[in-house]
């Protein structure tokens, strides 16, 4: 996740709320999609009503409206974990207030409240609520405990890694296995954003990531080592070791390529 730190069960920390413009454009795309589906279903329904009891016509129309305005949005947001067509196009996602992925309950409340604030009031209530909330929440978000965040943005720039001097000796002799890509990225993002995290979240996340990284390191860091210093040391040492390994592999490949230009058994080619 480019604009936040992804940990645990899809939990996002330090995520930026989506801008009002991106939310509005995403909502416009979703509304246009829903209206198109609604018109198509009503056309099909109107043609089918001639084959059913006329007394059932109002119930069928209501069922179609509920299907398009509540059931479909709830299903889409639940299965996609907060990414409808409009949100996908604009690079935003709906998450819980704690950063976790939305579930059926959250998606259902958002869709149910949306019937009133989006459809019955032509979006005016949602617009006013979104403009007056610091996270851009509409009433459905307030009821469900959710908000929209950015999940796509410019390429992040990370501060360079540097080995903590007091851990250089330990890191040089420690056995460090390759870290899983997701874990390494989460640790790298934490170190790049420590100044912008809430102190409590920073400390908790640092401890959690250090505990996970320590499973791939033996022996562990010296007693009393700060989690962030430990993560910095591991990432820096792994980077340096990977660089040395890559250089050796490149040198070996160059040597083997040079041998391809010689005769078998390394006999010099007399034509050269």
Legacy VTK file of the C-alpha trace (Angstrom):
# vtk DataFile Version 3.0
C-alpha trace
ASCII
DATASET POLYDATA
POINTS 272 float
0.000 0.000 0.000
1.656 3.136 -1.154
0.010 5.706 1.092
-0.091 3.701 4.295
1.548 0.919 6.248
-0.193 -2.428 5.837
0.103 -4.826 8.787
-1.756 -7.694 10.384
-5.052 -8.623 8.774
-5.002 -5.911 6.148
-4.852 -3.134 8.766
-3.641 0.205 7.432
-1.732 2.701 9.582
-0.811 6.277 8.674
-3.258 6.323 5.745
-4.276 9.586 4.113
-7.988 10.317 3.810
-9.000 10.608 0.176
-9.533 14.139 -1.129
-13.022 15.501 -1.619
-12.545 15.668 -5.392
-11.486 12.015 -5.679
-14.384 10.896 -3.485
-16.843 12.966 -5.511
-15.577 11.634 -8.839
-15.620 8.075 -7.533
-19.175 8.545 -6.267
-20.214 9.981 -9.643
-18.872 6.899 -11.414
-20.654 4.612 -8.964
-23.931 6.529 -9.331
-23.699 6.429 -13.122
-23.074 2.684 -12.988
-25.989 2.094 -10.619
-28.331 4.258 -12.721
-27.361 2.349 -15.865
-28.021 -0.971 -14.134
-31.297 0.347 -12.701
-32.554 1.536 -16.084
-31.623 -1.776 -17.702
-33.403 -3.766 -15.005
-36.484 -1.564 -15.117
-36.700 -1.983 -18.874
-36.455 -5.747 -18.533
-38.919 -5.705 -15.658
-41.455 -3.578 -17.540
-41.392 -6.043 -20.411
-41.862 -8.951 -18.029
-44.742 -7.434 -16.074
-47.179 -8.364 -18.825
-46.648 -12.006 -17.888
-47.299 -11.599 -14.157
-50.161 -10.510 -11.965
-50.492 -6.667 -12.161
-50.887 -6.562 -8.369
-47.309 -7.788 -8.058
-45.875 -4.998 -10.206
-45.205 -2.519 -7.336
-43.497 -5.218 -5.274
-41.307 -6.205 -8.203
-40.283 -2.585 -8.830
-39.434 -2.116 -5.143
-37.412 -5.334 -5.185
-35.448 -4.076 -8.197
-34.750 -0.759 -6.468
-33.570 -2.500 -3.286
-31.413 -4.859 -5.319
-29.645 -2.054 -7.176
-29.297 0.494 -4.368
-28.583 -1.802 -1.385
-27.818 -5.405 -2.292
-25.416 -4.773 -5.177
-23.338 -2.015 -3.439
-23.158 -4.093 -0.259
-22.010 -7.178 -2.154
-19.422 -5.279 -4.205
-17.873 -3.482 -1.220
-17.840 -6.645 0.892
-16.176 -8.824 -1.738
-13.727 -6.120 -2.863
-13.034 -4.948 0.711
-14.161 -1.394 0.092
-13.402 -0.873 -3.588
-16.320 -0.207 -5.891
-15.843 0.584 -9.578
-15.567 4.320 -8.959
-13.171 3.903 -6.042
-11.033 1.521 -8.055
-10.824 4.032 -10.906
-9.837 6.878 -8.563
-7.413 4.845 -6.452
-9.294 5.009 -3.153
-10.663 2.427 -0.732
-13.124 2.421 2.153
-11.640 1.143 5.427
-12.713 1.005 9.049
-11.759 3.797 11.410
-9.003 1.572 12.817
-7.610 0.994 9.321
-8.971 -2.532 8.919
-10.877 -3.806 5.879
-14.637 -3.322 5.771
-16.918 -6.285 6.368
-20.520 -7.014 5.435
-21.905 -5.006 8.364
-20.000 -1.868 7.355
-20.889 -2.176 3.681
-24.555 -2.819 4.479
-24.845 0.222 6.767
-23.148 2.440 4.191
-25.529 1.273 1.456
-28.623 1.449 3.675
-27.934 4.998 4.882
-26.918 5.897 1.334
-30.489 5.322 0.153
-31.524 8.388 2.136
-28.489 10.633 1.864
-27.580 9.806 -1.746
-30.728 8.810 -3.611
-33.658 10.441 -1.802
-31.830 13.767 -1.371
-29.866 13.619 -4.655
-26.610 13.523 -2.718
-27.044 16.902 -1.017
-26.943 15.483 2.517
-23.844 13.403 1.722
-22.161 16.471 0.205
-22.771 18.644 3.262
-21.692 15.915 5.693
-18.526 15.194 3.724
-17.506 18.858 3.549
-17.952 19.368 7.300
-16.059 16.228 8.402
-12.264 16.268 8.740
-12.058 12.801 7.183
-14.640 13.515 4.520
-17.169 11.111 6.009
-20.758 11.012 4.835
-23.542 9.862 7.158
-23.161 6.275 6.013
-19.495 6.342 7.019
-20.351 7.803 10.413
-22.908 5.069 11.029
-20.598 2.285 9.842
-17.377 3.642 11.354
-15.563 3.893 8.022
-13.812 6.441 5.819
-12.139 6.596 2.405
-8.349 6.540 2.031
-5.920 6.852 -0.835
-4.337 3.605 -1.988
-2.626 4.892 -5.076
-0.393 7.927 -5.355
3.040 9.089 -6.347
6.033 6.850 -5.865
7.226 7.109 -2.255
10.714 8.245 -1.441
12.455 6.559 1.471
15.311 7.943 3.508
18.545 5.974 2.930
19.334 3.087 5.255
22.296 3.477 7.575
23.778 0.946 9.985
23.515 2.003 13.653
27.168 2.106 14.779
26.556 0.198 18.020
24.976 -2.692 16.091
27.512 -2.965 13.272
29.580 -5.681 14.962
26.561 -7.772 15.880
25.024 -7.446 12.401
28.232 -8.462 10.630
28.311 -11.842 12.405
24.575 -12.541 12.755
22.869 -15.165 10.629
20.102 -13.361 8.727
17.709 -15.237 6.504
15.909 -13.476 3.688
12.874 -11.558 4.948
9.469 -12.036 3.303
8.782 -9.190 0.898
5.731 -7.957 2.795
7.563 -7.894 6.125
10.594 -6.129 4.673
8.360 -3.518 3.023
6.394 -2.908 6.224
9.631 -2.398 8.182
10.987 -0.082 5.477
7.802 1.982 5.481
7.847 2.270 9.254
11.404 3.608 9.284
10.506 6.112 6.577
7.450 7.433 8.416
8.319 7.302 12.098
8.110 11.086 12.459
4.545 11.127 11.117
3.113 8.294 13.189
1.288 8.647 16.450
3.819 7.850 19.231
1.702 5.013 20.612
1.148 3.484 17.158
4.842 3.956 16.347
5.956 2.114 19.462
3.435 -0.707 19.037
4.183 -1.186 15.361
7.920 -1.116 16.002
7.640 -3.858 18.608
5.409 -6.004 16.402
7.657 -5.749 13.352
10.821 -6.292 15.395
9.318 -9.450 16.894
8.478 -10.757 13.422
11.898 -9.896 11.971
13.711 -11.473 14.929
12.449 -14.894 13.800
14.762 -14.625 10.794
17.841 -13.502 12.749
20.192 -15.495 14.997
21.440 -14.603 17.482
19.009 -11.881 18.457
20.086 -8.268 18.972
21.909 -7.201 22.133
19.622 -6.740 25.146
18.025 -3.316 25.309
18.235 -2.677 21.566
15.534 -0.295 20.376
13.149 -1.971 17.903
13.696 0.712 15.253
17.480 0.442 15.550
17.186 -3.344 15.237
15.050 -3.038 12.107
17.460 -0.506 10.617
20.419 -2.783 11.285
18.753 -5.849 9.770
17.558 -4.035 6.653
20.929 -2.379 6.114
22.895 -5.604 6.587
20.533 -7.547 4.331
20.860 -4.871 1.658
24.664 -4.957 1.824
24.765 -8.760 1.728
22.374 -8.886 -1.216
24.542 -6.353 -3.019
27.674 -8.469 -2.485
25.822 -11.584 -3.643
24.607 -9.796 -6.755
28.121 -8.559 -7.542
29.530 -12.077 -7.207
26.797 -13.477 -9.419
27.490 -10.802 -12.017
31.224 -11.517 -11.957
30.573 -15.248 -12.347
28.213 -14.601 -15.254
30.841 -12.424 -16.956
33.446 -15.129 -16.467
31.170 -17.788 -17.928
30.302 -15.532 -20.855
34.003 -15.061 -21.572
34.510 -18.854 -21.617
31.842 -19.176 -24.292
34.180 -17.384 -26.685
36.918 -19.972 -26.217
37.353 -23.455 -27.569
36.506 -26.482 -25.368
38.718 -27.194 -22.367
39.725 -23.510 -22.217
42.147 -23.914 -25.153
42.853 -20.423 -26.552
41.258 -19.762 -29.897
44.137 -19.422 -32.423
42.020 -17.134 -34.569
42.183 -14.469 -31.875
LINES 1 273
272 0 1 2 3 4 5 6 7 8 9 10 11 12 13 14 15 16 17 18 19 20 21 22 23 24 25 26 27 28 29 30 31 32 33 34 35 36 37 38 39 40 41 42 43 44 45 46 47 48 49 50 51 52 53 54 55 56 57 58 59 60 61 62 63 64 65 66 67 68 69 70 71 72 73 74 75 76 77 78 79 80 81 82 83 84 85 86 87 88 89 90 91 92 93 94 95 96 97 98 99 100 101 102 103 104 105 106 107 108 109 110 111 112 113 114 115 116 117 118 119 120 121 122 123 124 125 126 127 128 129 130 131 132 133 134 135 136 137 138 139 140 141 142 143 144 145 146 147 148 149 150 151 152 153 154 155 156 157 158 159 160 161 162 163 164 165 166 167 168 169 170 171 172 173 174 175 176 177 178 179 180 181 182 183 184 185 186 187 188 189 190 191 192 193 194 195 196 197 198 199 200 201 202 203 204 205 206 207 208 209 210 211 212 213 214 215 216 217 218 219 220 221 222 223 224 225 226 227 228 229 230 231 232 233 234 235 236 237 238 239 240 241 242 243 244 245 246 247 248 249 250 251 252 253 254 255 256 257 258 259 260 261 262 263 264 265 266 267 268 269 270 271
